[in-house]
Structures are given as structure tokens and as C-alpha cells.
């Protein structure tokens, strides 16, 4: 016969596991900031940091912890691949965050779908953020940066990218790196650039062991580009897990990520 004490014990354990199952993905893993190191050796001698999907006003992490971590990495340049904000009430935090990053290094940004859906838009992003010194918002345009062409397209997920326009003034001299919020840019960019930096997927946010992510905001043919480094013909593409969260404020087996890249 099962004793009352055993039932109580089982209930306490079950309650504890349920609480842990909620507390860990909601409050712990969303704050475990990880650093991924990539040695791409494009021969440029540039130390870059790539961040994505900061999602201000819908995320739980402390922006200053990200700034401090990036400062310790001592980058020459910082690339942000979109979804800077989720809601307009995250704009001031976003401005403060980018302003602090610009004191560390030059910052390049492109727009993501949530930057558009928030009402900020890529023009708003440019107008508000380029007032900060050494911050460059690339809306289907390119800039030459120490032997590297930094090309940025507007958000591919909402079909606002125009890579041909962005490449219009890019010469054949120098390496080409493309910032694009969503990896679905790959079909248009393959063999036209050396490297693509992307985000958007959040790595799936919830990755149960031995299973594909439950949900990815990508058309089915692009879902294989969920996270990591891909080599597609002569083009490399890195898709980051990003830092923040949107609709589901949880992460499991998919912590926030800052990427340190030797170019
Ligand atoms: Fe995002």
C-alpha cells in the first residue's frame, strides 16, 4: 500500500520539476549569454562581433551584460543583423544599447521583420540610429570598410531586400560580406558574396535533444538553415541564435549568442 508520506513526496518532486521546467527556460537560459568563436580567415585581419535579434521590449536579459561582454571581446567592428526592437517602446533601450556599442567600435545594422512590424521601419532605423556617430544602417546599400565590402539588405523575410541595388557600386576588388536578417537571402546571394551573416531563426529557441526545432519562421525550403555555419557553393553563411525572444519568452538548449569572428 502506498503511504500518504510517499504520495506527498511524489507531489513535492513533481511540483519542483514543473517549477524548474518553467523557471529554467523562462528566467535562466534566456540570460545565459554564450560566445561562439569563428575563425573564417578571409585574410583581412579584422576582429568582428556579430549579434542579432536583440528584440528590445520583449526580452528579459540585461542589455548592459551584452555590452560588457562585447567590450571584453575587443572587436574592430560590430555587425547587427536585425530585429533590433520588437515594440516601439523598446526604441529608447535600443538607442542606448547601440550608442554604448558605438563607443566600442563601428556598428553596422540592417532591418529585420520586427523592426518593420514595430512601425519603426528601415527608414526609421536609419533616421534614428545614424544620428549616433559611427553607426551605419544599410538599407539595400554597401560600404567599403578596410578592404571589405560590407553589404546590407533590407529584410528578406518581408521581401524588402534588393541585393542587386545593394551591389550596384560594389567593385570586384576586396572581399564581400552581406548582412541579411533572414537566411532565405541565400538563393539570391550564392556566389555573389563571400560571406553572409544572418539571424531571424533564433536557432529555433526550443531545441529538444534529437529533434528538429518545433517552430522556425521560414518557408519550408529554407528550414535547414536553422543555426550555424553553412557552405553553399562558394559562399559561407552563418545563422546566429540571436540574443532576445519574441512571442514565446523562453529558450531551451538554445541560449543567447554573441559571435566573435576573425575575418
Ligand atoms: Fe527575431
py3Dmol code that shows the C-alpha trace and the ligand (Angstrom):
import py3Dmol

protein = """\
ATOM      1  CA  UNK A   1       0.000   0.000   0.000  1.00  0.00           C
ATOM      2  CA  UNK A   2       1.277   3.482  -0.906  1.00  0.00           C
ATOM      3  CA  UNK A   3       1.712   5.648   2.174  1.00  0.00           C
ATOM      4  CA  UNK A   4       0.481   9.236   2.489  1.00  0.00           C
ATOM      5  CA  UNK A   5       4.084  10.293   3.013  1.00  0.00           C
ATOM      6  CA  UNK A   6       5.180   8.743  -0.337  1.00  0.00           C
ATOM      7  CA  UNK A   7       2.335  10.483  -2.181  1.00  0.00           C
ATOM      8  CA  UNK A   8       3.303  13.804  -0.598  1.00  0.00           C
ATOM      9  CA  UNK A   9       6.962  13.240  -1.537  1.00  0.00           C
ATOM     10  CA  UNK A  10       5.975  12.445  -5.145  1.00  0.00           C
ATOM     11  CA  UNK A  11       3.826  15.595  -5.303  1.00  0.00           C
ATOM     12  CA  UNK A  12       6.675  17.745  -3.981  1.00  0.00           C
ATOM     13  CA  UNK A  13       9.103  16.275  -6.570  1.00  0.00           C
ATOM     14  CA  UNK A  14       6.551  16.727  -9.376  1.00  0.00           C
ATOM     15  CA  UNK A  15       5.864  20.321  -8.285  1.00  0.00           C
ATOM     16  CA  UNK A  16       9.598  21.023  -8.169  1.00  0.00           C
ATOM     17  CA  UNK A  17      10.171  19.585 -11.638  1.00  0.00           C
ATOM     18  CA  UNK A  18       7.236  21.571 -13.049  1.00  0.00           C
ATOM     19  CA  UNK A  19       8.581  24.782 -11.494  1.00  0.00           C
ATOM     20  CA  UNK A  20      12.072  24.021 -12.833  1.00  0.00           C
ATOM     21  CA  UNK A  21      10.595  23.236 -16.257  1.00  0.00           C
ATOM     22  CA  UNK A  22       9.106  26.733 -16.279  1.00  0.00           C
ATOM     23  CA  UNK A  23      11.751  28.715 -14.396  1.00  0.00           C
ATOM     24  CA  UNK A  24      14.777  27.362 -16.309  1.00  0.00           C
ATOM     25  CA  UNK A  25      13.660  28.173 -19.898  1.00  0.00           C
ATOM     26  CA  UNK A  26      11.922  31.404 -18.883  1.00  0.00           C
ATOM     27  CA  UNK A  27      14.393  33.025 -16.499  1.00  0.00           C
ATOM     28  CA  UNK A  28      17.694  31.142 -16.573  1.00  0.00           C
ATOM     29  CA  UNK A  29      18.578  30.074 -20.111  1.00  0.00           C
ATOM     30  CA  UNK A  30      17.354  33.394 -21.603  1.00  0.00           C
ATOM     31  CA  UNK A  31      20.177  35.017 -19.582  1.00  0.00           C
ATOM     32  CA  UNK A  32      22.963  32.517 -20.321  1.00  0.00           C
ATOM     33  CA  UNK A  33      24.908  34.657 -22.768  1.00  0.00           C
ATOM     34  CA  UNK A  34      27.293  32.481 -24.808  1.00  0.00           C
ATOM     35  CA  UNK A  35      30.196  33.392 -27.097  1.00  0.00           C
ATOM     36  CA  UNK A  36      30.688  31.454 -30.329  1.00  0.00           C
ATOM     37  CA  UNK A  37      34.129  31.841 -31.934  1.00  0.00           C
ATOM     38  CA  UNK A  38      34.534  31.583 -35.688  1.00  0.00           C
ATOM     39  CA  UNK A  39      37.872  31.628 -37.484  1.00  0.00           C
ATOM     40  CA  UNK A  40      36.992  32.362 -41.090  1.00  0.00           C
ATOM     41  CA  UNK A  41      40.429  33.702 -42.018  1.00  0.00           C
ATOM     42  CA  UNK A  42      39.485  35.789 -45.025  1.00  0.00           C
ATOM     43  CA  UNK A  43      42.927  37.369 -44.702  1.00  0.00           C
ATOM     44  CA  UNK A  44      41.597  40.752 -43.581  1.00  0.00           C
ATOM     45  CA  UNK A  45      42.936  40.811 -40.025  1.00  0.00           C
ATOM     46  CA  UNK A  46      39.608  42.211 -38.789  1.00  0.00           C
ATOM     47  CA  UNK A  47      38.114  41.082 -35.485  1.00  0.00           C
ATOM     48  CA  UNK A  48      34.324  41.334 -35.755  1.00  0.00           C
ATOM     49  CA  UNK A  49      31.415  40.715 -33.425  1.00  0.00           C
ATOM     50  CA  UNK A  50      28.095  39.564 -34.852  1.00  0.00           C
ATOM     51  CA  UNK A  51      24.870  39.973 -32.872  1.00  0.00           C
ATOM     52  CA  UNK A  52      21.275  39.617 -33.945  1.00  0.00           C
ATOM     53  CA  UNK A  53      17.653  39.719 -32.778  1.00  0.00           C
ATOM     54  CA  UNK A  54      18.101  41.851 -29.673  1.00  0.00           C
ATOM     55  CA  UNK A  55      14.310  42.331 -29.583  1.00  0.00           C
ATOM     56  CA  UNK A  56      14.076  45.212 -27.140  1.00  0.00           C
ATOM     57  CA  UNK A  57      10.877  45.430 -25.109  1.00  0.00           C
ATOM     58  CA  UNK A  58      10.100  41.716 -25.484  1.00  0.00           C
ATOM     59  CA  UNK A  59      13.242  40.193 -23.951  1.00  0.00           C
ATOM     60  CA  UNK A  60      14.336  39.511 -20.378  1.00  0.00           C
ATOM     61  CA  UNK A  61      18.142  39.876 -20.494  1.00  0.00           C
ATOM     62  CA  UNK A  62      20.152  42.859 -19.264  1.00  0.00           C
ATOM     63  CA  UNK A  63      21.468  44.858 -22.301  1.00  0.00           C
ATOM     64  CA  UNK A  64      24.478  46.084 -20.293  1.00  0.00           C
ATOM     65  CA  UNK A  65      25.648  42.494 -19.781  1.00  0.00           C
ATOM     66  CA  UNK A  66      25.780  42.158 -23.598  1.00  0.00           C
ATOM     67  CA  UNK A  67      27.663  45.460 -23.945  1.00  0.00           C
ATOM     68  CA  UNK A  68      30.210  44.417 -21.296  1.00  0.00           C
ATOM     69  CA  UNK A  69      30.749  41.023 -22.894  1.00  0.00           C
ATOM     70  CA  UNK A  70      31.291  42.616 -26.324  1.00  0.00           C
ATOM     71  CA  UNK A  71      33.696  45.170 -24.807  1.00  0.00           C
ATOM     72  CA  UNK A  72      35.800  42.288 -23.440  1.00  0.00           C
ATOM     73  CA  UNK A  73      35.993  40.760 -26.944  1.00  0.00           C
ATOM     74  CA  UNK A  74      37.687  43.986 -28.186  1.00  0.00           C
ATOM     75  CA  UNK A  75      36.166  43.995 -31.696  1.00  0.00           C
ATOM     76  CA  UNK A  76      37.189  46.337 -34.530  1.00  0.00           C
ATOM     77  CA  UNK A  77      33.647  46.286 -35.858  1.00  0.00           C
ATOM     78  CA  UNK A  78      30.190  45.115 -34.749  1.00  0.00           C
ATOM     79  CA  UNK A  79      27.500  43.741 -37.074  1.00  0.00           C
ATOM     80  CA  UNK A  80      23.813  43.589 -36.034  1.00  0.00           C
ATOM     81  CA  UNK A  81      21.595  41.578 -38.368  1.00  0.00           C
ATOM     82  CA  UNK A  82      18.202  42.968 -37.456  1.00  0.00           C
ATOM     83  CA  UNK A  83      15.192  42.728 -35.171  1.00  0.00           C
ATOM     84  CA  UNK A  84      16.800  45.351 -33.008  1.00  0.00           C
ATOM     85  CA  UNK A  85      13.406  46.054 -31.451  1.00  0.00           C
ATOM     86  CA  UNK A  86      10.098  44.225 -31.178  1.00  0.00           C
ATOM     87  CA  UNK A  87       7.961  47.140 -29.990  1.00  0.00           C
ATOM     88  CA  UNK A  88       8.395  50.896 -30.292  1.00  0.00           C
ATOM     89  CA  UNK A  89       8.616  51.161 -26.507  1.00  0.00           C
ATOM     90  CA  UNK A  90      11.949  49.325 -26.871  1.00  0.00           C
ATOM     91  CA  UNK A  91      13.364  52.111 -29.051  1.00  0.00           C
ATOM     92  CA  UNK A  92      14.996  54.128 -26.255  1.00  0.00           C
ATOM     93  CA  UNK A  93      16.681  50.980 -24.864  1.00  0.00           C
ATOM     94  CA  UNK A  94      17.800  50.149 -28.410  1.00  0.00           C
ATOM     95  CA  UNK A  95      19.244  53.636 -28.918  1.00  0.00           C
ATOM     96  CA  UNK A  96      21.097  53.461 -25.604  1.00  0.00           C
ATOM     97  CA  UNK A  97      22.411  49.951 -26.404  1.00  0.00           C
ATOM     98  CA  UNK A  98      23.687  50.866 -29.884  1.00  0.00           C
ATOM     99  CA  UNK A  99      25.131  54.113 -28.562  1.00  0.00           C
ATOM    100  CA  UNK A 100      27.176  52.154 -25.994  1.00  0.00           C
ATOM    101  CA  UNK A 101      28.315  49.690 -28.682  1.00  0.00           C
ATOM    102  CA  UNK A 102      29.404  52.585 -30.915  1.00  0.00           C
ATOM    103  CA  UNK A 103      31.816  53.646 -28.162  1.00  0.00           C
ATOM    104  CA  UNK A 104      33.498  50.237 -28.538  1.00  0.00           C
ATOM    105  CA  UNK A 105      33.665  50.003 -32.368  1.00  0.00           C
ATOM    106  CA  UNK A 106      31.947  50.927 -35.638  1.00  0.00           C
ATOM    107  CA  UNK A 107      28.458  49.417 -35.835  1.00  0.00           C
ATOM    108  CA  UNK A 108      26.638  48.216 -38.970  1.00  0.00           C
ATOM    109  CA  UNK A 109      22.910  47.332 -38.801  1.00  0.00           C
ATOM    110  CA  UNK A 110      20.229  46.022 -41.133  1.00  0.00           C
ATOM    111  CA  UNK A 111      16.473  45.888 -40.537  1.00  0.00           C
ATOM    112  CA  UNK A 112      14.559  42.751 -39.563  1.00  0.00           C
ATOM    113  CA  UNK A 113      10.881  41.907 -39.883  1.00  0.00           C
ATOM    114  CA  UNK A 114      10.126  43.067 -36.333  1.00  0.00           C
ATOM    115  CA  UNK A 115      11.819  46.418 -36.955  1.00  0.00           C
ATOM    116  CA  UNK A 116       9.212  46.826 -39.699  1.00  0.00           C
ATOM    117  CA  UNK A 117       6.274  45.335 -37.774  1.00  0.00           C
ATOM    118  CA  UNK A 118       7.014  47.610 -34.792  1.00  0.00           C
ATOM    119  CA  UNK A 119       6.325  50.616 -37.030  1.00  0.00           C
ATOM    120  CA  UNK A 120       9.963  51.800 -36.968  1.00  0.00           C
ATOM    121  CA  UNK A 121      10.782  50.520 -40.474  1.00  0.00           C
ATOM    122  CA  UNK A 122      14.151  50.565 -42.198  1.00  0.00           C
ATOM    123  CA  UNK A 123      13.911  54.318 -42.897  1.00  0.00           C
ATOM    124  CA  UNK A 124      13.091  54.961 -39.241  1.00  0.00           C
ATOM    125  CA  UNK A 125      16.021  52.770 -38.245  1.00  0.00           C
ATOM    126  CA  UNK A 126      18.309  54.827 -40.483  1.00  0.00           C
ATOM    127  CA  UNK A 127      16.937  58.197 -39.349  1.00  0.00           C
ATOM    128  CA  UNK A 128      17.110  57.431 -35.624  1.00  0.00           C
ATOM    129  CA  UNK A 129      20.290  55.359 -35.389  1.00  0.00           C
ATOM    130  CA  UNK A 130      22.599  57.084 -37.852  1.00  0.00           C
ATOM    131  CA  UNK A 131      22.399  60.186 -35.641  1.00  0.00           C
ATOM    132  CA  UNK A 132      24.725  58.232 -33.384  1.00  0.00           C
ATOM    133  CA  UNK A 133      28.327  58.589 -34.590  1.00  0.00           C
ATOM    134  CA  UNK A 134      29.967  55.624 -36.382  1.00  0.00           C
ATOM    135  CA  UNK A 135      26.663  53.731 -36.750  1.00  0.00           C
ATOM    136  CA  UNK A 136      25.709  52.722 -40.295  1.00  0.00           C
ATOM    137  CA  UNK A 137      22.280  51.365 -41.273  1.00  0.00           C
ATOM    138  CA  UNK A 138      22.471  49.569 -44.602  1.00  0.00           C
ATOM    139  CA  UNK A 139      19.131  49.568 -46.451  1.00  0.00           C
ATOM    140  CA  UNK A 140      19.997  47.802 -49.704  1.00  0.00           C
ATOM    141  CA  UNK A 141      23.376  49.531 -49.905  1.00  0.00           C
ATOM    142  CA  UNK A 142      27.078  48.877 -49.319  1.00  0.00           C
ATOM    143  CA  UNK A 143      30.126  50.475 -47.748  1.00  0.00           C
ATOM    144  CA  UNK A 144      33.808  49.758 -48.182  1.00  0.00           C
ATOM    145  CA  UNK A 145      35.439  49.024 -44.821  1.00  0.00           C
ATOM    146  CA  UNK A 146      39.214  48.376 -44.632  1.00  0.00           C
ATOM    147  CA  UNK A 147      39.367  46.125 -47.690  1.00  0.00           C
ATOM    148  CA  UNK A 148      35.977  44.534 -47.003  1.00  0.00           C
ATOM    149  CA  UNK A 149      32.734  45.397 -48.758  1.00  0.00           C
ATOM    150  CA  UNK A 150      30.017  45.442 -46.115  1.00  0.00           C
ATOM    151  CA  UNK A 151      26.737  44.983 -47.965  1.00  0.00           C
ATOM    152  CA  UNK A 152      23.375  45.182 -46.212  1.00  0.00           C
ATOM    153  CA  UNK A 153      19.919  44.310 -47.477  1.00  0.00           C
ATOM    154  CA  UNK A 154      16.567  45.269 -46.034  1.00  0.00           C
ATOM    155  CA  UNK A 155      14.596  42.364 -44.526  1.00  0.00           C
ATOM    156  CA  UNK A 156      14.282  39.292 -46.822  1.00  0.00           C
ATOM    157  CA  UNK A 157      11.505  37.696 -44.697  1.00  0.00           C
ATOM    158  CA  UNK A 158       9.125  40.530 -45.620  1.00  0.00           C
ATOM    159  CA  UNK A 159      10.521  40.658 -49.184  1.00  0.00           C
ATOM    160  CA  UNK A 160      12.099  44.112 -48.853  1.00  0.00           C
ATOM    161  CA  UNK A 161      15.581  43.012 -49.861  1.00  0.00           C
ATOM    162  CA  UNK A 162      17.149  44.289 -53.078  1.00  0.00           C
ATOM    163  CA  UNK A 163      20.579  42.696 -53.391  1.00  0.00           C
ATOM    164  CA  UNK A 164      21.192  43.927 -56.941  1.00  0.00           C
ATOM    165  CA  UNK A 165      20.666  47.520 -55.779  1.00  0.00           C
ATOM    166  CA  UNK A 166      22.946  46.918 -52.788  1.00  0.00           C
ATOM    167  CA  UNK A 167      25.690  45.530 -55.053  1.00  0.00           C
ATOM    168  CA  UNK A 168      25.394  48.270 -57.672  1.00  0.00           C
ATOM    169  CA  UNK A 169      28.503  50.225 -56.619  1.00  0.00           C
ATOM    170  CA  UNK A 170      30.490  47.284 -55.224  1.00  0.00           C
ATOM    171  CA  UNK A 171      33.701  46.710 -57.185  1.00  0.00           C
ATOM    172  CA  UNK A 172      35.373  43.372 -57.825  1.00  0.00           C
ATOM    173  CA  UNK A 173      38.253  44.364 -55.546  1.00  0.00           C
ATOM    174  CA  UNK A 174      38.021  43.156 -51.966  1.00  0.00           C
ATOM    175  CA  UNK A 175      36.028  40.566 -50.081  1.00  0.00           C
ATOM    176  CA  UNK A 176      32.239  40.832 -49.926  1.00  0.00           C
ATOM    177  CA  UNK A 177      30.276  40.315 -46.724  1.00  0.00           C
ATOM    178  CA  UNK A 178      26.500  40.521 -46.701  1.00  0.00           C
ATOM    179  CA  UNK A 179      24.303  41.349 -43.706  1.00  0.00           C
ATOM    180  CA  UNK A 180      20.778  39.988 -44.187  1.00  0.00           C
ATOM    181  CA  UNK A 181      18.254  39.407 -41.425  1.00  0.00           C
ATOM    182  CA  UNK A 182      16.909  36.116 -42.787  1.00  0.00           C
ATOM    183  CA  UNK A 183      18.958  33.257 -44.278  1.00  0.00           C
ATOM    184  CA  UNK A 184      16.420  32.968 -47.095  1.00  0.00           C
ATOM    185  CA  UNK A 185      18.656  35.502 -48.909  1.00  0.00           C
ATOM    186  CA  UNK A 186      20.922  32.559 -49.783  1.00  0.00           C
ATOM    187  CA  UNK A 187      19.422  31.808 -53.228  1.00  0.00           C
ATOM    188  CA  UNK A 188      19.983  35.377 -54.408  1.00  0.00           C
ATOM    189  CA  UNK A 189      23.391  35.793 -52.777  1.00  0.00           C
ATOM    190  CA  UNK A 190      25.136  32.496 -53.514  1.00  0.00           C
ATOM    191  CA  UNK A 191      28.432  33.046 -55.377  1.00  0.00           C
ATOM    192  CA  UNK A 192      27.853  36.825 -55.348  1.00  0.00           C
ATOM    193  CA  UNK A 193      29.327  37.339 -51.873  1.00  0.00           C
ATOM    194  CA  UNK A 194      31.989  35.548 -49.805  1.00  0.00           C
ATOM    195  CA  UNK A 195      30.140  35.534 -46.501  1.00  0.00           C
ATOM    196  CA  UNK A 196      26.597  36.110 -45.240  1.00  0.00           C
ATOM    197  CA  UNK A 197      25.738  36.917 -41.626  1.00  0.00           C
ATOM    198  CA  UNK A 198      22.112  36.244 -40.666  1.00  0.00           C
ATOM    199  CA  UNK A 199      19.777  35.716 -37.752  1.00  0.00           C
ATOM    200  CA  UNK A 200      15.973  35.652 -37.615  1.00  0.00           C
ATOM    201  CA  UNK A 201      15.553  31.973 -36.666  1.00  0.00           C
ATOM    202  CA  UNK A 202      16.680  32.392 -33.020  1.00  0.00           C
ATOM    203  CA  UNK A 203      18.059  28.888 -33.631  1.00  0.00           C
ATOM    204  CA  UNK A 204      14.505  27.676 -33.041  1.00  0.00           C
ATOM    205  CA  UNK A 205      14.607  28.922 -29.394  1.00  0.00           C
ATOM    206  CA  UNK A 206      13.465  25.493 -28.131  1.00  0.00           C
ATOM    207  CA  UNK A 207      15.612  22.550 -29.222  1.00  0.00           C
ATOM    208  CA  UNK A 208      14.670  19.246 -27.660  1.00  0.00           C
ATOM    209  CA  UNK A 209      17.511  16.681 -27.907  1.00  0.00           C
ATOM    210  CA  UNK A 210      17.486  14.590 -31.118  1.00  0.00           C
ATOM    211  CA  UNK A 211      14.637  16.667 -32.573  1.00  0.00           C
ATOM    212  CA  UNK A 212      14.419  19.487 -35.096  1.00  0.00           C
ATOM    213  CA  UNK A 213      13.240  22.830 -33.692  1.00  0.00           C
ATOM    214  CA  UNK A 214       9.489  22.825 -33.129  1.00  0.00           C
ATOM    215  CA  UNK A 215       8.998  26.090 -34.994  1.00  0.00           C
ATOM    216  CA  UNK A 216      11.076  28.171 -37.414  1.00  0.00           C
ATOM    217  CA  UNK A 217       9.787  31.325 -39.110  1.00  0.00           C
ATOM    218  CA  UNK A 218      10.996  30.303 -42.564  1.00  0.00           C
ATOM    219  CA  UNK A 219       9.441  28.911 -45.750  1.00  0.00           C
ATOM    220  CA  UNK A 220       9.971  25.120 -45.734  1.00  0.00           C
ATOM    221  CA  UNK A 221      12.775  25.084 -48.332  1.00  0.00           C
ATOM    222  CA  UNK A 222      14.935  27.282 -46.050  1.00  0.00           C
ATOM    223  CA  UNK A 223      14.303  25.493 -42.737  1.00  0.00           C
ATOM    224  CA  UNK A 224      17.583  23.599 -42.993  1.00  0.00           C
ATOM    225  CA  UNK A 225      19.305  26.942 -42.297  1.00  0.00           C
ATOM    226  CA  UNK A 226      18.180  26.968 -38.667  1.00  0.00           C
ATOM    227  CA  UNK A 227      21.520  27.641 -36.976  1.00  0.00           C
ATOM    228  CA  UNK A 228      25.247  27.545 -37.627  1.00  0.00           C
ATOM    229  CA  UNK A 229      27.768  27.793 -40.434  1.00  0.00           C
ATOM    230  CA  UNK A 230      26.797  26.624 -43.918  1.00  0.00           C
ATOM    231  CA  UNK A 231      28.876  26.374 -47.063  1.00  0.00           C
ATOM    232  CA  UNK A 232      26.789  26.832 -50.193  1.00  0.00           C
ATOM    233  CA  UNK A 233      28.972  26.570 -53.290  1.00  0.00           C
ATOM    234  CA  UNK A 234      31.476  29.465 -52.929  1.00  0.00           C
ATOM    235  CA  UNK A 235      29.540  31.315 -50.228  1.00  0.00           C
ATOM    236  CA  UNK A 236      29.716  30.844 -46.470  1.00  0.00           C
ATOM    237  CA  UNK A 237      26.676  31.725 -44.359  1.00  0.00           C
ATOM    238  CA  UNK A 238      26.456  31.944 -40.572  1.00  0.00           C
ATOM    239  CA  UNK A 239      22.993  31.941 -38.972  1.00  0.00           C
ATOM    240  CA  UNK A 240      23.031  33.089 -35.352  1.00  0.00           C
ATOM    241  CA  UNK A 241      20.735  32.081 -32.487  1.00  0.00           C
ATOM    242  CA  UNK A 242      20.495  35.787 -31.692  1.00  0.00           C
ATOM    243  CA  UNK A 243      20.062  37.223 -28.219  1.00  0.00           C
ATOM    244  CA  UNK A 244      16.415  38.012 -27.452  1.00  0.00           C
ATOM    245  CA  UNK A 245      12.996  36.416 -27.728  1.00  0.00           C
ATOM    246  CA  UNK A 246       9.644  37.409 -29.205  1.00  0.00           C
ATOM    247  CA  UNK A 247       6.305  35.619 -28.875  1.00  0.00           C
ATOM    248  CA  UNK A 248       7.499  32.834 -26.578  1.00  0.00           C
ATOM    249  CA  UNK A 249       9.785  34.365 -23.914  1.00  0.00           C
ATOM    250  CA  UNK A 250      11.672  31.105 -23.380  1.00  0.00           C
ATOM    251  CA  UNK A 251      14.775  29.291 -24.616  1.00  0.00           C
ATOM    252  CA  UNK A 252      15.766  25.662 -24.149  1.00  0.00           C
ATOM    253  CA  UNK A 253      19.037  24.090 -25.317  1.00  0.00           C
ATOM    254  CA  UNK A 254      19.449  27.234 -27.442  1.00  0.00           C
ATOM    255  CA  UNK A 255      20.979  30.043 -25.330  1.00  0.00           C
ATOM    256  CA  UNK A 256      21.534  33.641 -26.455  1.00  0.00           C
ATOM    257  CA  UNK A 257      24.631  34.104 -28.584  1.00  0.00           C
ATOM    258  CA  UNK A 258      27.330  36.668 -29.336  1.00  0.00           C
ATOM    259  CA  UNK A 259      29.598  35.636 -32.228  1.00  0.00           C
ATOM    260  CA  UNK A 260      33.259  36.613 -32.363  1.00  0.00           C
ATOM    261  CA  UNK A 261      34.674  36.296 -35.887  1.00  0.00           C
ATOM    262  CA  UNK A 262      38.216  36.569 -37.213  1.00  0.00           C
ATOM    263  CA  UNK A 263      37.932  37.802 -40.793  1.00  0.00           C
TER     264      UNK A 263
END
"""
ligand_1 = """\
1
LIG
Fe 13.892 37.833 -34.421
"""
view = py3Dmol.view(width=600, height=400)
view.addModel(protein, "pdb")
view.setStyle({"model": 0}, {"cartoon": {"style": "trace"}})
view.addModel(ligand_1, "xyz")
view.setStyle({"model": 1}, {"stick": {}})
view.zoomTo()
view.show()
